[in-house]
Amino acid sequence: MENNSFYELLLSKKDCGIQLDFDKITYDELYELSFIENIPDSIVGDLFRITKEAVRKKRYKLGIKL
């Protein structure tokens, strides 16, 4: 069984045509992407089709500061 990262899971969903909704991302999911997997805000933004500033704003709102 493969051990894919959460980022890879989201990317595969996006590649299959599933639209990802950043408004529904949880603290744990954003923490996983930003802190554990060390995915830059710009890459997270590309994944969800939003700006890196919007990602940073949500991280700060949720208390996830790098």
N, CA, C and O atoms as a Maestro MAE file, in Angstrom:
{
 s_m_m2io_version
 :::
 2.0.0
}

f_m_ct {
 s_m_title
 :::
 protein
 m_atom[264] {
  # First column is atom index #
  i_m_mmod_type
  r_m_x_coord
  r_m_y_coord
  r_m_z_coord
  i_m_residue_number
  s_m_chain_name
  s_m_pdb_residue_name
  s_m_pdb_atom_name
  i_m_atomic_number
  :::
  1 25 0.842 -1.183 0.000 1 A "MET " " N  " 7
  2 3 0.000 0.000 0.000 1 A "MET " " CA " 6
  3 2 0.883 1.241 0.000 1 A "MET " " C  " 6
  4 15 1.854 1.327 0.751 1 A "MET " " O  " 8
  5 25 0.533 2.195 -0.849 2 A "GLU " " N  " 7
  6 3 1.323 3.416 -0.936 2 A "GLU " " CA " 6
  7 2 1.023 4.331 0.241 2 A "GLU " " C  " 6
  8 15 -0.085 4.339 0.777 2 A "GLU " " O  " 8
  9 25 2.028 5.096 0.630 3 A "ASN " " N  " 7
  10 3 1.870 6.058 1.709 3 A "ASN " " CA " 6
  11 2 1.956 7.450 1.108 3 A "ASN " " C  " 6
  12 15 2.983 8.116 1.233 3 A "ASN " " O  " 8
  13 25 0.888 7.898 0.456 4 A "ASN " " N  " 7
  14 3 0.856 9.199 -0.187 4 A "ASN " " CA " 6
  15 2 0.644 10.301 0.832 4 A "ASN " " C  " 6
  16 15 -0.002 10.108 1.862 4 A "ASN " " O  " 8
  17 25 1.200 11.455 0.523 5 A "SER " " N  " 7
  18 3 0.994 12.611 1.380 5 A "SER " " CA " 6
  19 2 -0.413 13.161 1.167 5 A "SER " " C  " 6
  20 15 -1.077 12.845 0.180 5 A "SER " " O  " 8
  21 25 -0.847 13.981 2.099 6 A "PHE " " N  " 7
  22 3 -2.151 14.616 1.972 6 A "PHE " " CA " 6
  23 2 -2.178 15.516 0.742 6 A "PHE " " C  " 6
  24 15 -3.188 15.585 0.042 6 A "PHE " " O  " 8
  25 25 -1.072 16.202 0.479 7 A "TYR " " N  " 7
  26 3 -0.978 17.041 -0.715 7 A "TYR " " CA " 6
  27 2 -1.186 16.202 -1.976 7 A "TYR " " C  " 6
  28 15 -1.942 16.599 -2.863 7 A "TYR " " O  " 8
  29 25 -0.526 15.053 -2.064 8 A "GLU " " N  " 7
  30 3 -0.671 14.181 -3.235 8 A "GLU " " CA " 6
  31 2 -2.104 13.685 -3.386 8 A "GLU " " C  " 6
  32 15 -2.606 13.566 -4.504 8 A "GLU " " O  " 8
  33 25 -2.760 13.397 -2.274 9 A "LEU " " N  " 7
  34 3 -4.158 12.977 -2.306 9 A "LEU " " CA " 6
  35 2 -5.042 14.084 -2.884 9 A "LEU " " C  " 6
  36 15 -5.878 13.829 -3.751 9 A "LEU " " O  " 8
  37 25 -4.851 15.320 -2.394 10 A "LEU " " N  " 7
  38 3 -5.634 16.444 -2.914 10 A "LEU " " CA " 6
  39 2 -5.328 16.699 -4.386 10 A "LEU " " C  " 6
  40 15 -6.236 16.971 -5.172 10 A "LEU " " O  " 8
  41 25 -4.057 16.612 -4.760 11 A "LEU " " N  " 7
  42 3 -3.666 16.827 -6.153 11 A "LEU " " CA " 6
  43 2 -4.306 15.788 -7.065 11 A "LEU " " C  " 6
  44 15 -4.749 16.120 -8.165 11 A "LEU " " O  " 8
  45 25 -4.359 14.546 -6.625 12 A "SER " " N  " 7
  46 3 -4.987 13.508 -7.456 12 A "SER " " CA " 6
  47 2 -6.484 13.743 -7.592 12 A "SER " " C  " 6
  48 15 -7.058 13.478 -8.648 12 A "SER " " O  " 8
  49 25 -7.127 14.239 -6.530 13 A "LYS " " N  " 7
  50 3 -8.553 14.581 -6.624 13 A "LYS " " CA " 6
  51 2 -8.758 15.699 -7.627 13 A "LYS " " C  " 6
  52 15 -9.669 15.641 -8.453 13 A "LYS " " O  " 8
  53 25 -7.913 16.716 -7.557 14 A "LYS " " N  " 7
  54 3 -8.011 17.841 -8.494 14 A "LYS " " CA " 6
  55 2 -7.802 17.355 -9.927 14 A "LYS " " C  " 6
  56 15 -8.521 17.764 -10.838 14 A "LYS " " O  " 8
  57 25 -6.815 16.483 -10.121 15 A "ASP " " N  " 7
  58 3 -6.519 15.945 -11.446 15 A "ASP " " CA " 6
  59 2 -7.675 15.113 -12.006 15 A "ASP " " C  " 6
  60 15 -7.817 14.976 -13.221 15 A "ASP " " O  " 8
  61 25 -8.501 14.559 -11.110 16 A "CYS " " N  " 7
  62 3 -9.671 13.776 -11.534 16 A "CYS " " CA " 6
  63 2 -10.892 14.665 -11.786 16 A "CYS " " C  " 6
  64 15 -11.970 14.169 -12.112 16 A "CYS " " O  " 8
  65 25 -10.716 15.971 -11.634 17 A "GLY " " N  " 7
  66 3 -11.808 16.895 -11.913 17 A "GLY " " CA " 6
  67 2 -12.635 17.301 -10.708 17 A "GLY " " C  " 6
  68 15 -13.637 18.002 -10.846 17 A "GLY " " O  " 8
  69 25 -12.222 16.868 -9.533 18 A "ILE " " N  " 7
  70 3 -12.941 17.238 -8.317 18 A "ILE " " CA " 6
  71 2 -12.489 18.635 -7.910 18 A "ILE " " C  " 6
  72 15 -11.296 18.888 -7.740 18 A "ILE " " O  " 8
  73 25 -13.461 19.544 -7.754 19 A "GLN " " N  " 7
  74 3 -13.128 20.902 -7.354 19 A "GLN " " CA " 6
  75 2 -12.917 20.956 -5.841 19 A "GLN " " C  " 6
  76 15 -13.789 20.552 -5.071 19 A "GLN " " O  " 8
  77 25 -11.769 21.451 -5.428 20 A "LEU " " N  " 7
  78 3 -11.421 21.544 -4.012 20 A "LEU " " CA " 6
  79 2 -11.911 22.877 -3.459 20 A "LEU " " C  " 6
  80 15 -11.748 23.916 -4.098 20 A "LEU " " O  " 8
  81 25 -12.505 22.847 -2.279 21 A "ASP " " N  " 7
  82 3 -13.087 24.040 -1.654 21 A "ASP " " CA " 6
  83 2 -12.252 24.445 -0.448 21 A "ASP " " C  " 6
  84 15 -12.301 23.792 0.594 21 A "ASP " " O  " 8
  85 25 -11.486 25.526 -0.589 22 A "PHE " " N  " 7
  86 3 -10.614 25.978 0.488 22 A "PHE " " CA " 6
  87 2 -11.399 26.453 1.701 22 A "PHE " " C  " 6
  88 15 -10.892 26.410 2.822 22 A "PHE " " O  " 8
  89 25 -12.623 26.902 1.490 23 A "ASP " " N  " 7
  90 3 -13.459 27.345 2.612 23 A "ASP " " CA " 6
  91 2 -13.769 26.199 3.572 23 A "ASP " " C  " 6
  92 15 -14.080 26.433 4.740 23 A "ASP " " O  " 8
  93 25 -13.685 24.964 3.084 24 A "LYS " " N  " 7
  94 3 -14.015 23.801 3.914 24 A "LYS " " CA " 6
  95 2 -12.797 23.110 4.512 24 A "LYS " " C  " 6
  96 15 -12.940 22.104 5.208 24 A "LYS " " O  " 8
  97 25 -11.598 23.635 4.250 25 A "ILE " " N  " 7
  98 3 -10.397 22.992 4.792 25 A "ILE " " CA " 6
  99 2 -10.377 23.157 6.311 25 A "ILE " " C  " 6
  100 15 -10.694 24.223 6.837 25 A "ILE " " O  " 8
  101 25 -10.003 22.097 6.994 26 A "THR " " N  " 7
  102 3 -9.974 22.123 8.461 26 A "THR " " CA " 6
  103 2 -8.599 22.562 8.965 26 A "THR " " C  " 6
  104 15 -7.625 22.615 8.213 26 A "THR " " O  " 8
  105 25 -8.553 22.869 10.243 27 A "TYR " " N  " 7
  106 3 -7.279 23.201 10.892 27 A "TYR " " CA " 6
  107 2 -6.276 22.079 10.674 27 A "TYR " " C  " 6
  108 15 -5.140 22.322 10.266 27 A "TYR " " O  " 8
  109 25 -6.699 20.853 10.947 28 A "ASP " " N  " 7
  110 3 -5.793 19.711 10.840 28 A "ASP " " CA " 6
  111 2 -5.262 19.532 9.415 28 A "ASP " " C  " 6
  112 15 -4.086 19.222 9.223 28 A "ASP " " O  " 8
  113 25 -6.130 19.727 8.421 29 A "GLU " " N  " 7
  114 3 -5.709 19.578 7.027 29 A "GLU " " CA " 6
  115 2 -4.706 20.663 6.637 29 A "GLU " " C  " 6
  116 15 -3.686 20.374 6.011 29 A "GLU " " O  " 8
  117 25 -4.995 21.903 7.005 30 A "LEU " " N  " 7
  118 3 -4.084 22.995 6.664 30 A "LEU " " CA " 6
  119 2 -2.774 22.867 7.439 30 A "LEU " " C  " 6
  120 15 -1.706 23.177 6.910 30 A "LEU " " O  " 8
  121 25 -2.852 22.417 8.674 31 A "TYR " " N  " 7
  122 3 -1.643 22.179 9.474 31 A "TYR " " CA " 6
  123 2 -0.790 21.104 8.804 31 A "TYR " " C  " 6
  124 15 0.428 21.248 8.698 31 A "TYR " " O  " 8
  125 25 -1.423 20.041 8.359 32 A "GLU " " N  " 7
  126 3 -0.719 18.946 7.678 32 A "GLU " " CA " 6
  127 2 0.018 19.473 6.443 32 A "GLU " " C  " 6
  128 15 1.198 19.183 6.247 32 A "GLU " " O  " 8
  129 25 -0.683 20.242 5.618 33 A "LEU " " N  " 7
  130 3 -0.068 20.765 4.403 33 A "LEU " " CA " 6
  131 2 1.067 21.738 4.714 33 A "LEU " " C  " 6
  132 15 2.169 21.610 4.181 33 A "LEU " " O  " 8
  133 25 0.789 22.706 5.576 34 A "SER " " N  " 7
  134 3 1.718 23.807 5.803 34 A "SER " " CA " 6
  135 2 2.880 23.449 6.719 34 A "SER " " C  " 6
  136 15 4.023 23.815 6.445 34 A "SER " " O  " 8
  137 25 2.600 22.747 7.792 35 A "PHE " " N  " 7
  138 3 3.622 22.513 8.813 35 A "PHE " " CA " 6
  139 2 4.283 21.139 8.684 35 A "PHE " " C  " 6
  140 15 5.509 21.035 8.702 35 A "PHE " " O  " 8
  141 25 3.487 20.107 8.555 36 A "ILE " " N  " 7
  142 3 4.026 18.745 8.506 36 A "ILE " " CA " 6
  143 2 4.672 18.462 7.143 36 A "ILE " " C  " 6
  144 15 5.806 17.988 7.078 36 A "ILE " " O  " 8
  145 25 3.942 18.757 6.049 37 A "GLU " " N  " 7
  146 3 4.459 18.464 4.711 37 A "GLU " " CA " 6
  147 2 5.274 19.618 4.128 37 A "GLU " " C  " 6
  148 15 5.915 19.469 3.088 37 A "GLU " " O  " 8
  149 25 5.245 20.770 4.803 38 A "ASN " " N  " 7
  150 3 6.035 21.930 4.397 38 A "ASN " " CA " 6
  151 2 5.734 22.394 2.963 38 A "ASN " " C  " 6
  152 15 6.644 22.742 2.210 38 A "ASN " " O  " 8
  153 25 4.448 22.393 2.601 39 A "ILE " " N  " 7
  154 3 4.019 22.859 1.286 39 A "ILE " " CA " 6
  155 2 3.873 24.377 1.352 39 A "ILE " " C  " 6
  156 15 3.142 24.881 2.205 39 A "ILE " " O  " 8
  157 25 4.548 25.119 0.472 40 A "PRO " " N  " 7
  158 3 4.454 26.588 0.504 40 A "PRO " " CA " 6
  159 2 3.022 27.086 0.231 40 A "PRO " " C  " 6
  160 15 2.243 26.431 -0.461 40 A "PRO " " O  " 8
  161 25 2.703 28.253 0.792 41 A "ASP " " N  " 7
  162 3 1.380 28.842 0.589 41 A "ASP " " CA " 6
  163 2 1.051 29.001 -0.893 41 A "ASP " " C  " 6
  164 15 -0.099 28.830 -1.296 41 A "ASP " " O  " 8
  165 25 2.050 29.325 -1.698 42 A "SER " " N  " 7
  166 3 1.809 29.510 -3.134 42 A "SER " " CA " 6
  167 2 1.354 28.209 -3.795 42 A "SER " " C  " 6
  168 15 0.499 28.232 -4.680 42 A "SER " " O  " 8
  169 25 1.915 27.084 -3.376 43 A "ILE " " N  " 7
  170 3 1.541 25.781 -3.944 43 A "ILE " " CA " 6
  171 2 0.150 25.369 -3.446 43 A "ILE " " C  " 6
  172 15 -0.656 24.846 -4.216 43 A "ILE " " O  " 8
  173 25 -0.126 25.604 -2.169 44 A "VAL " " N  " 7
  174 3 -1.465 25.332 -1.631 44 A "VAL " " CA " 6
  175 2 -2.482 26.199 -2.375 44 A "VAL " " C  " 6
  176 15 -3.566 25.736 -2.728 44 A "VAL " " O  " 8
  177 25 -2.121 27.451 -2.604 45 A "GLY " " N  " 7
  178 3 -3.010 28.348 -3.350 45 A "GLY " " CA " 6
  179 2 -3.288 27.840 -4.752 45 A "GLY " " C  " 6
  180 15 -4.432 27.867 -5.207 45 A "GLY " " O  " 8
  181 25 -2.258 27.379 -5.440 46 A "ASP " " N  " 7
  182 3 -2.448 26.821 -6.785 46 A "ASP " " CA " 6
  183 2 -3.385 25.619 -6.750 46 A "ASP " " C  " 6
  184 15 -4.222 25.449 -7.637 46 A "ASP " " O  " 8
  185 25 -3.242 24.799 -5.737 47 A "LEU " " N  " 7
  186 3 -4.065 23.600 -5.598 47 A "LEU " " CA " 6
  187 2 -5.548 23.960 -5.492 47 A "LEU " " C  " 6
  188 15 -6.407 23.299 -6.077 47 A "LEU " " O  " 8
  189 25 -5.829 25.027 -4.728 48 A "PHE " " N  " 7
  190 3 -7.215 25.430 -4.487 48 A "PHE " " CA " 6
  191 2 -7.668 26.590 -5.374 48 A "PHE " " C  " 6
  192 15 -8.793 27.072 -5.243 48 A "PHE " " O  " 8
  193 25 -6.789 27.035 -6.276 49 A "ARG " " N  " 7
  194 3 -7.077 28.157 -7.182 49 A "ARG " " CA " 6
  195 2 -7.387 29.448 -6.423 49 A "ARG " " C  " 6
  196 15 -8.346 30.156 -6.729 49 A "ARG " " O  " 8
  197 25 -6.554 29.729 -5.436 50 A "ILE " " N  " 7
  198 3 -6.650 30.966 -4.674 50 A "ILE " " CA " 6
  199 2 -5.245 31.556 -4.550 50 A "ILE " " C  " 6
  200 15 -4.269 30.919 -4.947 50 A "ILE " " O  " 8
  201 25 -5.139 32.750 -4.009 51 A "THR " " N  " 7
  202 3 -3.839 33.393 -3.862 51 A "THR " " CA " 6
  203 2 -3.097 32.856 -2.636 51 A "THR " " C  " 6
  204 15 -3.696 32.319 -1.704 51 A "THR " " O  " 8
  205 25 -1.786 33.019 -2.672 52 A "LYS " " N  " 7
  206 3 -0.993 32.615 -1.503 52 A "LYS " " CA " 6
  207 2 -1.331 33.490 -0.301 52 A "LYS " " C  " 6
  208 15 -1.208 33.056 0.844 52 A "LYS " " O  " 8
  209 25 -1.755 34.721 -0.565 53 A "GLU " " N  " 7
  210 3 -2.151 35.611 0.526 53 A "GLU " " CA " 6
  211 2 -3.407 35.097 1.228 53 A "GLU " " C  " 6
  212 15 -3.532 35.218 2.447 53 A "GLU " " O  " 8
  213 25 -4.334 34.526 0.464 54 A "ALA " " N  " 7
  214 3 -5.552 33.957 1.053 54 A "ALA " " CA " 6
  215 2 -5.210 32.749 1.928 54 A "ALA " " C  " 6
  216 15 -5.820 32.540 2.977 54 A "ALA " " O  " 8
  217 25 -4.233 31.961 1.488 55 A "VAL " " N  " 7
  218 3 -3.788 30.811 2.281 55 A "VAL " " CA " 6
  219 2 -3.153 31.301 3.575 55 A "VAL " " C  " 6
  220 15 -3.480 30.811 4.656 55 A "VAL " " O  " 8
  221 25 -2.245 32.267 3.465 56 A "ARG " " N  " 7
  222 3 -1.572 32.815 4.645 56 A "ARG " " CA " 6
  223 2 -2.580 33.403 5.629 56 A "ARG " " C  " 6
  224 15 -2.468 33.201 6.838 56 A "ARG " " O  " 8
  225 25 -3.559 34.129 5.107 57 A "LYS " " N  " 7
  226 3 -4.578 34.742 5.965 57 A "LYS " " CA " 6
  227 2 -5.343 33.674 6.750 57 A "LYS " " C  " 6
  228 15 -5.584 33.833 7.947 57 A "LYS " " O  " 8
  229 25 -5.721 32.592 6.077 58 A "LYS " " N  " 7
  230 3 -6.456 31.525 6.758 58 A "LYS " " CA " 6
  231 2 -5.568 30.809 7.774 58 A "LYS " " C  " 6
  232 15 -6.023 30.463 8.864 58 A "LYS " " O  " 8
  233 25 -4.294 30.586 7.415 59 A "ARG " " N  " 7
  234 3 -3.372 29.954 8.372 59 A "ARG " " CA " 6
  235 2 -3.285 30.791 9.637 59 A "ARG " " C  " 6
  236 15 -3.369 30.262 10.745 59 A "ARG " " O  " 8
  237 25 -3.118 32.094 9.473 60 A "TYR " " N  " 7
  238 3 -3.010 32.984 10.639 60 A "TYR " " CA " 6
  239 2 -4.308 33.006 11.438 60 A "TYR " " C  " 6
  240 15 -4.288 33.034 12.668 60 A "TYR " " O  " 8
  241 25 -5.437 32.994 10.729 61 A "LYS " " N  " 7
  242 3 -6.742 32.986 11.409 61 A "LYS " " CA " 6
  243 2 -6.894 31.730 12.261 61 A "LYS " " C  " 6
  244 15 -7.474 31.770 13.345 61 A "LYS " " O  " 8
  245 25 -6.366 30.615 11.758 62 A "LEU " " N  " 7
  246 3 -6.453 29.345 12.484 62 A "LEU " " CA " 6
  247 2 -5.316 29.155 13.489 62 A "LEU " " C  " 6
  248 15 -5.287 28.165 14.220 62 A "LEU " " O  " 8
  249 25 -4.383 30.103 13.522 63 A "GLY " " N  " 7
  250 3 -3.285 30.033 14.482 63 A "GLY " " CA " 6
  251 2 -2.126 29.167 14.034 63 A "GLY " " C  " 6
  252 15 -1.346 28.697 14.862 63 A "GLY " " O  " 8
  253 25 -2.003 28.948 12.719 64 A "ILE " " N  " 7
  254 3 -0.903 28.145 12.179 64 A "ILE " " CA " 6
  255 2 0.134 29.116 11.626 64 A "ILE " " C  " 6
  256 15 0.014 29.611 10.505 64 A "ILE " " O  " 8
  257 25 1.146 29.374 12.433 65 A "LYS " " N  " 7
  258 3 2.189 30.329 12.038 65 A "LYS " " CA " 6
  259 2 3.502 29.576 11.913 65 A "LYS " " C  " 6
  260 15 3.908 28.853 12.823 65 A "LYS " " O  " 8
  261 25 4.154 29.754 10.780 66 A "LEU " " N  " 7
  262 3 5.402 29.039 10.510 66 A "LEU " " CA " 6
  263 2 6.595 29.774 11.051 66 A "LEU " " C  " 6
  264 15 7.725 29.307 10.908 66 A "LEU " " O  " 8
  :::
 }
 m_bond[263] {
  # First column is bond index #
  i_m_from
  i_m_to
  i_m_order
  :::
  1 1 2 1
  2 2 3 1
  3 3 4 2
  4 3 5 1
  5 5 6 1
  6 6 7 1
  7 7 8 2
  8 7 9 1
  9 9 10 1
  10 10 11 1
  11 11 12 2
  12 11 13 1
  13 13 14 1
  14 14 15 1
  15 15 16 2
  16 15 17 1
  17 17 18 1
  18 18 19 1
  19 19 20 2
  20 19 21 1
  21 21 22 1
  22 22 23 1
  23 23 24 2
  24 23 25 1
  25 25 26 1
  26 26 27 1
  27 27 28 2
  28 27 29 1
  29 29 30 1
  30 30 31 1
  31 31 32 2
  32 31 33 1
  33 33 34 1
  34 34 35 1
  35 35 36 2
  36 35 37 1
  37 37 38 1
  38 38 39 1
  39 39 40 2
  40 39 41 1
  41 41 42 1
  42 42 43 1
  43 43 44 2
  44 43 45 1
  45 45 46 1
  46 46 47 1
  47 47 48 2
  48 47 49 1
  49 49 50 1
  50 50 51 1
  51 51 52 2
  52 51 53 1
  53 53 54 1
  54 54 55 1
  55 55 56 2
  56 55 57 1
  57 57 58 1
  58 58 59 1
  59 59 60 2
  60 59 61 1
  61 61 62 1
  62 62 63 1
  63 63 64 2
  64 63 65 1
  65 65 66 1
  66 66 67 1
  67 67 68 2
  68 67 69 1
  69 69 70 1
  70 70 71 1
  71 71 72 2
  72 71 73 1
  73 73 74 1
  74 74 75 1
  75 75 76 2
  76 75 77 1
  77 77 78 1
  78 78 79 1
  79 79 80 2
  80 79 81 1
  81 81 82 1
  82 82 83 1
  83 83 84 2
  84 83 85 1
  85 85 86 1
  86 86 87 1
  87 87 88 2
  88 87 89 1
  89 89 90 1
  90 90 91 1
  91 91 92 2
  92 91 93 1
  93 93 94 1
  94 94 95 1
  95 95 96 2
  96 95 97 1
  97 97 98 1
  98 98 99 1
  99 99 100 2
  100 99 101 1
  101 101 102 1
  102 102 103 1
  103 103 104 2
  104 103 105 1
  105 105 106 1
  106 106 107 1
  107 107 108 2
  108 107 109 1
  109 109 110 1
  110 110 111 1
  111 111 112 2
  112 111 113 1
  113 113 114 1
  114 114 115 1
  115 115 116 2
  116 115 117 1
  117 117 118 1
  118 118 119 1
  119 119 120 2
  120 119 121 1
  121 121 122 1
  122 122 123 1
  123 123 124 2
  124 123 125 1
  125 125 126 1
  126 126 127 1
  127 127 128 2
  128 127 129 1
  129 129 130 1
  130 130 131 1
  131 131 132 2
  132 131 133 1
  133 133 134 1
  134 134 135 1
  135 135 136 2
  136 135 137 1
  137 137 138 1
  138 138 139 1
  139 139 140 2
  140 139 141 1
  141 141 142 1
  142 142 143 1
  143 143 144 2
  144 143 145 1
  145 145 146 1
  146 146 147 1
  147 147 148 2
  148 147 149 1
  149 149 150 1
  150 150 151 1
  151 151 152 2
  152 151 153 1
  153 153 154 1
  154 154 155 1
  155 155 156 2
  156 155 157 1
  157 157 158 1
  158 158 159 1
  159 159 160 2
  160 159 161 1
  161 161 162 1
  162 162 163 1
  163 163 164 2
  164 163 165 1
  165 165 166 1
  166 166 167 1
  167 167 168 2
  168 167 169 1
  169 169 170 1
  170 170 171 1
  171 171 172 2
  172 171 173 1
  173 173 174 1
  174 174 175 1
  175 175 176 2
  176 175 177 1
  177 177 178 1
  178 178 179 1
  179 179 180 2
  180 179 181 1
  181 181 182 1
  182 182 183 1
  183 183 184 2
  184 183 185 1
  185 185 186 1
  186 186 187 1
  187 187 188 2
  188 187 189 1
  189 189 190 1
  190 190 191 1
  191 191 192 2
  192 191 193 1
  193 193 194 1
  194 194 195 1
  195 195 196 2
  196 195 197 1
  197 197 198 1
  198 198 199 1
  199 199 200 2
  200 199 201 1
  201 201 202 1
  202 202 203 1
  203 203 204 2
  204 203 205 1
  205 205 206 1
  206 206 207 1
  207 207 208 2
  208 207 209 1
  209 209 210 1
  210 210 211 1
  211 211 212 2
  212 211 213 1
  213 213 214 1
  214 214 215 1
  215 215 216 2
  216 215 217 1
  217 217 218 1
  218 218 219 1
  219 219 220 2
  220 219 221 1
  221 221 222 1
  222 222 223 1
  223 223 224 2
  224 223 225 1
  225 225 226 1
  226 226 227 1
  227 227 228 2
  228 227 229 1
  229 229 230 1
  230 230 231 1
  231 231 232 2
  232 231 233 1
  233 233 234 1
  234 234 235 1
  235 235 236 2
  236 235 237 1
  237 237 238 1
  238 238 239 1
  239 239 240 2
  240 239 241 1
  241 241 242 1
  242 242 243 1
  243 243 244 2
  244 243 245 1
  245 245 246 1
  246 246 247 1
  247 247 248 2
  248 247 249 1
  249 249 250 1
  250 250 251 1
  251 251 252 2
  252 251 253 1
  253 253 254 1
  254 254 255 1
  255 255 256 2
  256 255 257 1
  257 257 258 1
  258 258 259 1
  259 259 260 2
  260 259 261 1
  261 261 262 1
  262 262 263 1
  263 263 264 2
  :::
 }
}
